[in-house]
Amino acid sequence: MSQQNSSESSPAQIFAAQLLASFAKLGVRQFFLAPGARSQALAIAAGQLAAAGLIDLHVHLDERSLGFNALGSALGSGEPSVVITTSGTAVANLHPSVLEASHSGLPLILLTADRPAELRGVGSNQTTNQVGIFGDAVRECIDVPAPTMADVDEAGLHEVSGLAARAVSISLGWTRPDQSSANPGAATADDDLVRPGPVQLNLCFREPLSATEPNAAELKVVAALPERTKVEPRFAVLSASVPTVVVAGAGAGEHAVEFAESYGLPLLAEPSSGARYGSNAILHYRALLAEQSALVGEIGRVVVYGKPTLGRAALTLLRREAVEVYVVRSATMGHFDVSRRALAQVDELVFDDEVPFAWLAKWRELDAAVVSNEAATKLSRPGIVREVWAATGGEDDLVLGASRMIREADAMAPAKAIRIFANRGLAGIDGTIATANGIALHNPEGTTRVLLGDLTLLHDAGSLAGDALGAQATNLQVIVVNDGGGSIFESLEMANQIDAEAFNRLFRTPQQVDIWGLAGAYGWQHELVKNLDELRTALTINGRVIIEIDLR
């Protein structure tokens, strides 16, 4: 291994200092680092900028956790996160978070350190083909040759600043990526939107890999973002005579609420849509659609916002031949047309006349008639959802794991304008705690709550470690509904088609992990609740706490 902090002149260090100082000049604040040798120049430059208060630096030992922590920061703030890794498997460990960021349209900038060209393909340690490793999950991949002293003159450093500006602009969806690059971002032929998403700068470095100078915080860099690419909006005019409902999936946001309320339409909103509030929200839409009542049969049109993923009944509705489908384009969640029947992908819709109010009134009446069979005092999944929603408001954030509880919330959660997040791009259980950590970085005043199952917790237990020496979330509650395995699979067809032993082994995957011991090992508080009163009390605890609800 080369000397890690040499005083000799290092093109790697000059390049790294200019690149990271340029990101800071462009307003990027959140940097996420996993230690490594090949990336040491980037780490030193990041440390210098952080020491000067010019960036916020978060250090993790596990790159998979690191990637989701950066993703959560981008999800919570809308601002780019810069991720720094060394070469080899460190880069590969980012892949789950890069996929989620791509499908969710989140701005990640990946600085993946690499060996120079002459060390590729010859068996050099920690060396693999990192160019194209993320496929079309990155909007653009730029393989940057190892800098030499001739490359870091004034003109060369100006190009480095331009590289930073391009990465930020593409990650934010301001600039179209180069479709001839090694990894063009996936886009549908009929979608002219410029989507935010991950960008990879694969940075080759030769020895000496670092030096103490220059200090990145003292550089006077010139960097500016290019003008934003203009996209011509698409419009459509709809007939008010066709009975219409609005389906709001992940990322739909307030625009779905505004549209539904402007025209008096029933709003069928998933919890992570950011649209499950207001007087038009039909809370029990899953049950109503599943019942296939006469009112459901009257639906003649569906307007889709965001990316619906939770309910089979809603997706079945989109496939009905008699139902028109219009999709409002999402710059983050991307192309959505699972039924392949959308008549148009548009940016704005208007009606040609007033929509009859009686249509919404019928939906409200049916919605109000749905009664939960769960007793209000019972420690059940619906009861847990009600208590978590009641406790969350104001400055609080709520993160939902991709498992059974988000579906329980879809069926039971009240209409309430709170900030709810979930990784619904690919809807994996990966990195849920790390994502919540990243979101919580931008919420110092309120409490960030994570509602998940036991398997989702265990899948990301390493993220409980956090950044021991850096910024940590002040109040982070991990609410674990522990039913001893993957109970979500009990609702699928094969649960009744194979014997119980095979089902447990292949799907439910029972676990007996001591969550109290796990919490203690990582320095978290632990609260075991046995009834709703204890849950209400636990939801007021400050600090970093795992609240375990044992339903076994």
Secondary structure, DSSP 8 states (H G I E B T S, - for coil): ---SSBSS--HHHHHHHHHHHHHHHTT--EEEE---STTHHHHHHHHHHHHTTSSEEEE-S-HHHHHHHHHHHHHHHSS-EEEEE-STHHHHTTHHHHHHHHHHT--EEEEEEE--GGGTTTT-TT----TTTTGGGSSEEEEE----GGGGSHHHHHHHHHHHHHHHHHHTTSS---TTSSS-----TT--------EEEEEE--SS--BS-S-GGG----------------EEEE-TTS-EEEEE-BT--HHHHHHHHHHT--EEE-GGGT---STTB-TTHHHHHHHT-HHHHT--EEEEESB--S-HHHHHHHH-TTSEEEEE--TTT----TTS-EEEEESEEEESS---HHHHHHHHHHHHH----S-TTS-SHHHHHHHHHHH--TT-EEEE-SSHHHHHHHHH------EEE---SS---TTHHHHHHHHHTT-SSS-EEEEEEHHHHHHTGGGGG--TTS---SSEEEEEEE-SS-GGGGGSGGGGTS-HHHHIIIII------HHHHHHHTT-EEEEE-SHHHHHHHTT--SEEEEEEE--
